[in-house]
Amino acid sequence: MISYNKLWIGVIAGIIAPFVGLLIYWQINFGIMSFKSFLGNLSNPDTLAAIISLCLIANLAAFYFFLNKEMLRAVQGVIAA
């Protein structure tokens, strides 16, 4: 059986999870806008604050998933990312 309790697995999850959170936020709130124009809209401080907080929540989901499975090396990787 493959062990996923590796530091690099956590780093990859810690990088991918906020990006997935960003895509979900874009689809829910700005789905009619293209992704390129959505990224251009990030100069608005209110939008940027909401996006950063949601990306951190997505990162917390990866953190608690690995913590619940007792994969402590992967948890360290999420924190390192």
Secondary structure as UniProt FT lines:
FT   HELIX           7..30
FT   TURN            31..32
FT   HELIX           35..40
FT   HELIX           41..43
FT   HELIX           45..68
FT   TURN            69..70
FT   HELIX           72..80
//
